[in-house]
Amino acid sequence: MGYTEMTIEGRNAVMEAFRSGKTIDKLYVLDGCQDGPVLSIKREAKKQDCLIKYVKKERLDQMSETGRHQGVIAHASAYHYAEVQEILDNAKEKGEEPFLFLLDNIEDPHNLGAIIRTANLAGAHGVIIPKNRAAGLTAAVARASAGALNYTPVAKVTNLRQTMEELKKEGIWFVCADMGGTVMYDLNLKGPIGLIIGNEGEGVGRLIKENCDMAASIPMKGNIDSLNASVAAGVLAYEIVRQRSGIKKYEKGN
């Protein structure tokens, strides 16, 4: 399955894209533009919780492929988003306890793609990302996922914390990656679980962290103090896989 991140330009085309139900990741609008049709597009974008960026005409001209943007350019998702319920159903169909990845504002498309790839290989049932301040499912993400987007559902939610509250009612426990947390080997990571990976620079946000049941740290012996977000996701995911599958820790002398 090929991916093309769609750029939609011009007032009629952008409005039509919103009305047809196409998933728009970002809307770029000429800063200060108050024309009626542009205001209607902005209203539609807000209704659908779409991220709006106000930019100068030079920026729109650079982004434009047709030269006829009329003050609006939309980036449509290269991929269909799933519903959170579909991810839970995915686990049920396989007769497995849910294993989810929740990403708190991962902004780098290559990191997002790599994490989706890891989620697929670790047997996770799906990935949940927030609508704002985070990378969407662009062509770059699809390429970095190495095909995993064809098999691993990704849901986009307005409020990650609220989604966690709803998932807790389904019996799911949450563990976040945190350098100040308990060493991952000392935690019980079995059962229905959601693994939360934070932003590349700031880590997991305070409100999300407070909503977690556990914080897991990765033991490190090097000279730098942190791992790339996608690498941390892989390390923690495979500790969860190890515990879920009942494989014992390697101990010297065994």
Buried (B, 14 or more C-beta within 10 A) or exposed (E): EEBEBBBBBBBEBBBEBBEEEBBBBBBBBBEEBEEEBBEEBBEBBEEBEBBBEEBEEEBBEEBBEEEEBBBBBBBBBBBEBBEBEEBBBBBEEEEEBBBBBBBBBBBBBBBBBBBBBBBBBBBBBBBBBBBEEBBBBBBBBBBBBEEBBEEBBBBBBEEBBEBBEEBBEEEBBBBBBBBEBEEBEEBEBEEBBBBBBBBBEEBBBEEBBEBBBBBBBBEEEEEEEBBEBBBBBBBBBBBBBBBBEEEEEEEEEE
